[in-house]
Amino acid sequence: MFEANDSASVGAFSAAVELGLSVPADLSLASFDNCFLAKIRHLSLISVDIGAHEVGRRVTRTPLDWAPAENGSLTDPHS
């Protein structure tokens, strides 16, 4: 099962245990985030670290790169 973040995976883990399922024997859990929750051994979570700081830096930089020049024209910063 793939979850959007580690917190959701913890919720899925709890629900699986309540249903009598064993994680990871019966159900595998994977998510994005790689926060401290993924490091708790008994949870058996697979978590992908997407580098949130770098993603945030890039998405805020892109609109600034496309800001109009002083003459009002837009230029592609990557061309």
N, C-alpha and C positions, 0 to 999 in steps of 0.2 A: 504494500500500500504506500502511495506517495502522498506526502502532506506538504503544505506550503511552507511550514516552519516547524521548528523543534517543539514548540509548545503544543501545536496540533498533534504532533506525533505522540507526545506524552498522553494526551487525551485519548488517542486511538489505542495506545498501549493499555491504558486503564480499562477501556471498553472491551478490548480483546480478553483481558484477564477476567473481567466480569462474565464474559461469555464462555469461559473455560478454555480459551485458546492459549497456546504457548507461543511466546515471541522469543526467538525467531523460528522455532520448529514448525508452527502452523501458519505463521504470518510474519512477513518481513516488513519493516517500517523504514522508509527513507524520506528525507526532507532537505530543504534548503535552510541554512542558518548557521549551523555549527556553533551554537551557543553552549554555555556550560551544561545545559541539559543533556546534550549528546554525549558528554563525557561521563555520565553516570553509568557505570558498568552494567548494573542489573537491568537497565532499560533496553539494551541491545538495539540501539538506533544507528542507522547509517545517515550521516548528515554531510551535505556538501557546503563547503565554505565558498561563497560567491565573491568574497572580497567586497563587502558592502561599502566600505569607505571609498574604494576605487570606483565602484559603480556610481556612487553619489557624486564623486568628483567629476566623472565624465559626463553624467547627464546634466549637471548644472553648467558645465563648461560648453557643451555643444550649443545651447541657445545663445550664449554670450559670443561664441565664435561667429554665429550667423547674424549678429546685430548689424544694423545698417552702418555703412561707412559714413564719414562726414558728408559726402555728397548725396547720401540717401540711397545708394545702390547696395544691393546684397551681393556678396561674393561667396563662393564656395571655399571655405577655409582648407578643404582637403584636395583641391585641384592644383 
